[in-house]
Amino acid sequence: MSEIIPHKLIVFEGIDGSGKTTVSKMLFNYMKEKNLPVAWLREPSDSNWGKKIREISRFKTSIPLEEELNYFIEDRKFNVSHNIKPALSQNKTVILDRYYYSTACYQGARGMNMDEIIQMNREFAPEPDITFIIDVDVNIGMNRIKESRNSRVKLFEQKIFLEKVRKNYLTLTGKNIHIIDGNQDLKTILKRIIEILGL
Ligand code: TMP
């Protein structure tokens, strides 16, 4: 069935190294091949806020949590108004690699209240029609992101942090949230997603 699709805003989420970027791009290519109108976007975006976030994470500087949250929110406001809403209004399906559940689960793992973060985002950000959480074991995710292996201590800290993030993802309840076993091969994952979307 190649009919599109009640799902206009499709969100991919998961811990670092979950494979969500690859799978979301595979879905994008699949839809493109079927001549379906589709856009692929990511967060952090390419806004100045997003660039700042990537810089901070590259140099592993740490900033106060409130400030960190603010960067992600400002970046999302930009992405919603400059990229997501325009694409939706051109009747495109938007595939989004990370969205506000990332803020809830990551900044939540740093100690913030997940529900409050979600509420704060819903005030300006359209709700996803469907969300796929690509769930992998933290060890598998970490093996895939070798560049983050700086020292044993960092590795250990990061493992504990990602365990919290993963746990947060698994507590999410909301409209059309699907947890997908990300330990399977990519083709199997894509097939399952296409099945769920009815594409
Ligand atoms: P990426 O590796 O998928 O590009 O994401 C960059 C990092 O930013 C990743 O470790 C998750 C983190 N992040 C947050 O902490 N909060 C957010 O709201 C978003 C969008 C990403």
Boltz pocket constraint, residues with backbone or C-beta under 6 A from the ligand:
constraints:
  - pocket:
      binder: B
      contacts: [[A, 16], [A, 43], [A, 44], [A, 57], [A, 72], [A, 97], [A, 98], [A, 99], [A, 100], [A, 102], [A, 103], [A, 104], [A, 106], [A, 107]]
      max_distance: 6.0
